[in-house]
Structure formats: C-alpha cells, structure tokens
Amino acid sequence: MTQGQGSTVDEVLRRSARRTPARVAIEYGDRTWTYEELDDAVSRAASVLLGQGLAPGDRVGAYGHNSDAYLIAFLACARAGLVHVPVNQNLTGDDLAYLVGQSGSALVLADPDLAGRLADGVRTLPLRDAEDSLLAQLPTASVYDGPEPRTEDLVQLLYTSGTTALPKGAMMSHRSLVHEYLSAIAALDLSAGDRPAHSLPLYHSAQMHVFLLPYLAVGATNVILDAPDGDRLFELIEAGRVDSLFAPPTVWIGLANRPDFATRDLSGLRKAYYGASIMPVPVLERLRERLPKLGFYNCFGQSEIGPLSMVLAPSEHKGRMDSCGRPVLFVDARVVDEDGKDVPDGTSGEIVYRSPQLCDGYWDKPEETAAAFRDGWFRSGDLAVRDAHGYYTIVDRVKDVINSGGVLVASRQVEDALYTHDSVAEVAVVGLPDERWIEAVTAVVVPRGEVSEAELIEHAREQLPHFKAPKRVVFVTELPRNASGKILKRELRDRFTDQP
C-alpha cells in the first residue's frame, strides 16, 4: 500500500489496531471484533467494494440499520477512496430517491429488509443477512493493498436533516472529520477505559463522528445497539458493560419518563452526553437530581462542521444550564448581525464558524454553498447569545423565531416555561399565520395526564411576558421527528396552519 500522511479516517482505526491489536473494539449482538480483526475486515471490505467496478471518488449509498457491517462498510469506503453516503433508514419513496439520485450513488449498500424500497435500476449490494452480502464475502476476500486516499479527498456526503428544506449533502473530507475527532476526544474526555453504548442511528453524524470513530481512535470497547431501547440500556448499565451514553433530548426524556427510572441501579453510568436538539432545562434538572454523580455534557453543532462545534462540560453546568458551552479545539466562532458584523456580548445574533472541521460546501449546489459561506465564515442559521466568559446560549434557529405582533419571540423560552408544568410530557412551539399577530405563538403539546389549554396558557403567563405566552395550545399524541430526534417544526406549521 502506498503510504500517505495518515490523516485519514481509516488510518484512525489502523493506528489503534497497531497499538492494541488484541483489545475488543466492537461488540454487536453475539459478534465481537478485536482492533486487529476489525482493521483486517475493513481492508477486505475495501477490496470487495472495488471489485464491484467502483473507482475512487464514486459515491456509495449506505441504507442500513445499526450493525457492525454498517461500520465496516463506512471505514472500507474511506480506505478505498470512495465517498460514503449515509441514508436515513426510515426514508422511502421520493425522499429516498432524492438522496440516492442527488448524490449520484453508483452502488447502494442495503440491508435486505430495506432494499425493496429502492427504485428499480438502483444497483445494490446487501450489507449483511444474505449469502452474497458484504459481511459474508469478507473471509474469502483479498486484503486491500492499493493507494491511500489524500487528506483533502472527500470521504462522505453528510446530508443535512432537512427540517426546513430539501437536504443538502455537506462534502466532508478526511481532513474535516479527523480534526473533528480530535476536538471530540479533547472536549468530551473520551478515553480507552470508557465503555460506551452506541444506540442512535450510525447514519447520523453525531453517533458516528462524535462518539464511535473518536472512541475507536482512543482504543475503547464499543457496544453497538440496534436502537436506544430503555430495557436493554438499563440492563447493560446495571451489568457494568456500559458506563457512557449519548442520546438526544427525546431519548433522555423517554428514559426519565419510564416508571422504573427511579428504581433501577444506574450508578454505573459515569458520562451522559446529550445533543442533536435543545435539551429543555427542566428535564435536565430532573435528570441531574435523580443521578447527581453523573457527568452531563451538552454537545452542540451541525452536520456541516462534522458535527461537533461546542461543548458544555459537567463542571460548567452550574449557573448556565441553558448554555451549549464554548467552541471545541478546532472551531472558531462569532456572533454577528445580518451584515456579518460582530454584536456585543449579551446581544442575540447568528453564529458563524471558521474551522478545518467545516465541509467543503454542498454537493452539486453552488448557490446554496455561496449563501452559506460568506467572507470566509460559515453561516450556521443558529441564533445565539455569547457572554463575557465565552459561553454561548442558543436562542433559536433563525427560521424558528416567531414574529408575534412585530415582536420576536424565541420558541425555546416558551417551551422551557411549559416544561415546568407536570402535565407536559413534550412540547414544541411554532408560529402560525395570524391576521392580528402576524404569527401566533402556538404550543403543540404531548400531555401527561389531564390538562386544559387554558391551564397551560395561564401557566406560561405566570413565567413569561403575556406577549410571549401561547395564544393557542394544540394537543397531540406525539411530535414529528427525524431519526436524530429533531422535532420537525416545518411539519407542525404545515399541519396546523388554517386549522381552527
């Protein structure tokens, strides 16, 4: 193999395999892989992929559930110089066809139960659970011995969540992701002695790039789960097999709402990471009260930056529970006005970034790229306030701020107020068109027990100025989310606009 500089995604694994070859790297179901075995499997999988007639730079879709095979396929793409395209396993129809078509994927690695959703003519290879699958071919495949990719080569098209528009493929290079792995290791205190569970979808950047790959870099033993199942997670924690867990607020809320949350022995959990969407402060306070020795880390960022950009460490929570922390090792951030000029500390503005972690733009979308990257800085779309100590607090997404009677209202502030009511299990606040108010502050609530619209409005008014309190409360059984746990407020606005 032609040796490069080693600053590539696959070399992260190769270094750990050289350092601790016999240590268990991955546990999935009844299969385990040592670092040496995993590295060998990645090289063999790279040969299988190139044997499909692919060439470096070709895009390869990955349409599968969590598994060891999914991880091996990603690292094999990286080693072979292919561009991995993770696809949400819940996508179907036009949404699925859009991602496969827009990325120009020459091959889609698909779990057999999902392959039938792909359009006719899409070339596929099973990831696992089939005689000709990528996983099944590894024992007889040759070990890849071709040239290494360059650090500036693309390794992944990381599609944005698409909560407000069609997803865009952020072009991630080896350089971008390796820098992000180093930032994650430093900011999140990741170490070889940790025992992390990876239960969120691996197609999503947070689980794959903030946790699984950085943990492989430090040589930890990683447990991959099919899904964030509370029963299984509690069993692993009580058995001492897991002491580190990342989950979005929706999963932490679900765990906290379980009847056995107060009685299970969760003392073995040492590190708790949350992110992907804003954690309601009242929920975080309940979790910290129940597990006072557990270290909570707020992980903030977005797909385009790998995705970690800021972290609030356990020691930093006191007095700033609503903060997302300070920029990580390789990220420079500012808060600016619409013209890109810095605003004073304590003033709301848009976060902009400059970092080697940033993507190289959006795949085949030059106009969107030009709009996002201006004057050497990336416009995040997040509204935030920075304090005098360099800590950032997210106010809202630019597109989610509500214009109520000409006054701007941050949906997060209203949500936090409603979360303090015992009968609110979950809530999302949106602005709906209104002749009088321009946009009426509207709370969409998943109730826990009996509660009325009038009671919740009055509860909000006790904590907020009246103009910020909801004009209307709508009750639903669940909130629409993407697979990473982000609430799809666009769907709520579409669903309840013009409804009486």
N, C-alpha and C positions, 0 to 999 in steps of 0.2 A: 504494500500500500504506500502510495506517495504521501509522505508526512507533511502536514501543514503546520499552522501555528498553534493548533489545539484549542482555539477559542470558538469551538462549535458545540452545538447541543449534544451530539452523540459522544463527543470527547469528554463531556461531563461524566457520563457513565463509564467510559473506558478508564478514566483516572481512578474512579472508585474501585473498579474491578482489579486494577493493578495493585491498589493499596490494601484492599480487604477482600480478596477473591472468594474466601470460604464463608463470609458473612451472608446471612439471608437478606436479600434485597427486597423481594416481593412475596407476599402471601396472598393467594386468591383462591377461595374455595379450598379444595384439597390439594392444590398445586403450590409448590414453593420454588423459588429461583434464587440461587446464590448470585452474588455480583458477577462471578466468572461465568456462570451459566446464562445469566441474562445478557451479558455482553456478547457471548457466543451466539445466542439466539437472534440478537439484533443483526449481527453480521450475516447470518444465514438468511434471515428475512429480507435483508437488502438484496441478496442475490436472487431470491425468489421474485421480488418486485421488478428488478431489472430484466429478469427472464421473461417478463410479460411484454417485452418490447418497449418498455419505458426508457426515457433518456433524462439525464439531469435537467432540472428546470420544469419538467412535466408536473402538472398538478394531480394529486391523488386524493380523492374524497375518502373520508372515514365516517361511516354511518353505522355505528355500533354502540352497544351498551358498555358499561364499565367491565373491564376484564384485563387480565394480563396480556392477552393478544392485542388489545387496543393500544396499550403502552408500547409493546414491542413494535407494532406497525409504525407508530409515530417516530420512534427512535431509528427504525430501519429507513424510513423516508429521509430523515436527517442525514444518516450515514451515506446513503446512495445519492445525495444531491437532489432529491425530489422535494416538491413543495406539498406539504400536508395540508389538507382542507378539512378541518373538523366540522361535522354536520350534526346539528341537534337531532337526536334520535326520535324526537316527537314530531318532527316536520313531516308533512305529507303534501300531496297534490302540487299546486302551483308554487308554494313556498319552498318545497324540496327541489322542484325542477329549477327554480330560480338560482339557488345556491350552486347546484351542480353545473348548470349552464353558464352562469355568470363567471364562475371560476375556471371554466374550460377544463374540468377534470377529465383526464384521459382514462381513468380507471376509478371505480369506487369499491373500496373495501367495505363489505356489508355483512352484518350478522344475518344468517339465513332467514330469521323471522321478520327482518326489515326489508330484504332485497326486493320483495314483491311490490313494494311501494314505488320503486324507481320506474321511470318512464321506459318504454320499450326502446331498445337501441343503446341504452347505457351499459357500458361494459363493466362487469363486476367480478370480484373475487371474494369468496367467503373469508371472513376473519377467523372463524372457528366453527365448531359443531358441524363439520362436513369433511368428507374424505379428502377433498381437494383444497381444503382451507389453507390459509397462510400458516396457521399454527400446526396443522397436520403435516405440512411439507418440510418443516424445519429439520427433522432428524436426517433426511437424505439430501438436503440442500448443501451446496458448497459454501465455504466461508468467503464473504466478500473481501476482495483484495484490490479494489480499484482506487482511484484518486479520492482524496478527501475534499469535501466542499470548502469554499472560502468563507471567511467570517462575514463578508458582505453579501453572500448569497442568500436568497430568500429560503426560509425553511417552513414557513406556514402562512396561509391566508387566514387570519383570525377575524371571522365575521362579527360585526357589532351585533348587539342584542336586538336591534330593530324595534325598540319600544316606541319610537316616534316616526320612523320612516323605513324604507327598504334597507335591509342590512348591507353594510359596506365591508369589503374584505381588506382589513388592515394588513399591509405587507410587512411581515415580521422577518427580520434577518437573524442569522445565527448571532451576530454581534448584539442585536437588541435583546434577545432572550437571555443570553449568557450574562449580560450586565444586570438584567432584572433578577436572575437567580442569585447573584451576589448581593444585590440590595435586599432580597427577601431573607437570605441567611443572616445578614447582619441585623436587620431591623426586627426580625421575629424570633431571634435567639434559637435558631434551628441547630440541633446537634445530633451526632450519631447515636447518642443514648436515648433519644426520644423514640416513642412507639406510636407513630401517627396512624390514624384511620383516614382513608380517602373514600368518602361515600357520595360526594357530589359528582355530577357528570364530568368525565375526563375530557369530553369535547370542549368544556368550558375552560377559559383561560385561568380562572382563579385556582381551581383544584389542580390542574396540570402544572401551571407555571409558577404559582406562588408557593405550592406545597410539594407535590410529588417529585418534580425534577430537582428542586433545591434539596429536598431530603435525600434523593439519590446522590446528589453531589457531596453531601457530608457523610454518606455511608450508613444511613438509618435503615431499619427494617420496617417496611411499609405494608400495611394491610389494605388491600383494595376491596371495597364492598360494592354490591350491585346498586344499592340505594341507601339513603340515610334512614334506615329502619330503626326506630327507637328501641325495640326489643333487642335487636342484635347489638346495637351500640352499647346499651346498658350491660348486656352480658359480657362483652369484650372488656369494658371498663372494670367491672367487678372481678373479672378473671385476671386482671393485671396485664392483659395483652395490648391494651391501648391506653395511652395517657395524654394524647394530643388530638384535638379535633377542630376542624374548620367547618363552619356552616353559615349560611346566610341567616338573617334575622327570622325569616319564615320558619326555618327548621328549629332554631333555638326557641321560638315561640311555641312550636308544636311540642318540643321536649318539655318545656316548662309547664304546659297545659296538661301533660299526662297525669292521670291520677296517682301513679307510682313515683312521680318525680320527687316527692317529699320523703319517700321511704327507702328508695334504693341507695345502696352504698356507692356513691360516686366520688369518694375521697381520692381514688387513684387517678382521677383526671387532673393533670397539672397545668395544661395550657389549653385555653379556649380562644379560638380565632373567629371573628365574625366580620362580614363584609358582603360585597355584591349589591347591597342596597342599605339604606339608612336604618340603623337599629333604634327603635323607639326607646327613649331614656327610661320610661317607667318599666319596660320589660328588662332592660339591662340591670336596673336597680333590684328587681326581684331575683334575677339570676345570681347577682353578687351577694345578696342577702342569704340565699339558700346555700351557696358554695363560696364562703368567704375566703378560703385559701386558694381558690382557683384564679390563675392569672389570665385576665382577659386582654386580648389585643384587637384593636379596631384596624382592619385592613381596608384601605381605600384606593381606588384607582379606576381605570377603564381599559378596555381592550387595546386601544391604540398605544398604550405605554407598557404593555406586557403581562399583567395589567396593574402591578403594584406601584403606587406613587407616594402614598403617605401611610404612616402607622402611628397609632396611639398605643404606647406600651402600658403594661399593667400599672407601673409606678406613676404614670402620668394621668390616670383617670380622675383622681381626686380633684374636684373643683372644675373639671372640664369634661363631664360625662358625654356631652353632645359633640365634642371635637373629634375630628378624624386624624388629628396628630400633626406631625411635621414631615416634610419631604424625606424620602429614603436616600440612601447613599448616592445614587447616580442621578437624582432628579433635582432640577432647579425649578422653582415655581414662583409666580407672581399673581397678584390680584389686580385686574385692570378694568377700566371703563370701556364703553363701546368703541372708543377710538384707540384702544390699546395702551392708554396711559395709566400708570400706577395710581391706585387710590390710597388714601391714608388708612393706616391700621384702624380697625373698627368699622370700616365702611364696606358695604357689600359691593362685590364686583365679580367678574368672571375669572376663574383660574386659568392661567396659561402655563404651558410647560416647555422646557428645553432639556433634552436628555438623550444619551446614547441608547436608552431603552425604547425610544419612540419608533413607531413604524415608519416605513419609507413612503407612506402615502396610501391611498386606496386603490385596489386593483381595478384597472380599466375605468377609473372615474377621475379624470383630470380636473374637472370643475370643482368637485367636492374636495379634492386634495388641496386645490388652491385656496378654497374658502376656509379650510381648517388650519392650514399652515400659513401664517402671515408674519412677515418681518422676523423670521427665524424662530417663531414661537407657535406652539400648537394650541388652538382654542378648544378648551375642554367641553364647554357647554354647561359647566357646573358653576352655580353662584355660591360664593363663599365670603367669609369674613376672616381676616388674619388679625391675630392680636399682637401685642408688643413683644411677646416671647417667641413668636414664630409659629404658633399653633393655628391651624385652620379649622373653621367650623362651616360645614356645608349648610347653606340656606335652602337651596332647592336646585333643580335643573332649570336652566334658562327657560325652557319651553313649558315648565310646570308651574311657574309663578302665575298667580291669579290676579287679574286686574278687576278689582271689585269697586265700582263707583269711582274709578280713576286712581284708586289707592292699590299699591301692590301688596299682595298677601302671600306669604310663604306657606305652602301646603304642609311642610313638615311641622311648623309651630302648632298648627291646628290639630294635626294628627297626634302630637305628643300630649296636647291637652286632653283629647278624647281618650287616649290610652290610660289615663289615670282613673277612668270610670271602671268599676269592677265588672260591668256587664259588656264591655267592649273586648272581644277576642282579637279582632283585627280591624283596621280602618285604613282607607285611602281617601284623600281629599283632592278634589278636582274642581276646576272652574267650568261651569256650564253657561252657554249663552243666555243672556237675560236682558230684556228691553230696558229695565231700570238700572241694573247694576253693571251692565256690560258683560260681566261674568259673575254668576252667583256661586259663592263658596258652598260646595256640596260635599257632604261626608257620606261615603259608601261604607257601611259597617257590617261586619260579621258579628252578630250578637252572641253573648254567652249569658243565657237566662233572659228573663223578661225585662224589657226596657222600651220606652217610647221615644219618638222623635223629639217631642217637646222636652223630655227629661234630659236628653243629650245636648240639645241646643242650650238649655239653661246651664248645664254643667260646663259647657265651653265658655259661656258668657261670664261665669264666675272667675275664670282664669285669664281670659283674653279681652281686649277691647271689643265692644259689640260688633264693630265693622269686620272683625276677623272671624267671628263665630259663624258657624254654618247657617245659611239661610234655609237649608234643606238637609234632611238625613234620609238615606235610602238603605234599606236592609236587604242583604243578600246572604246566601249560604256559603259562598266562597268568593275570593278575589282572583281575577285572571292573572296568571304569572307566566313568565318564560321559565325554561328549565333551570336557570340560575337563581330563581327566586325573586326576580324583579317584578314588581307589580306593573301590569300593562295599563297605565292610565289612559293611553290612547283609546283602548277598547272600552273603558268605562265612560269616557267622554262620548264616544260614538253610540254606546248603548243607551245612555240616559238623556242625550240631547233630544229635546222636543217631547220627552215623556212627561206626562202630568205628575 
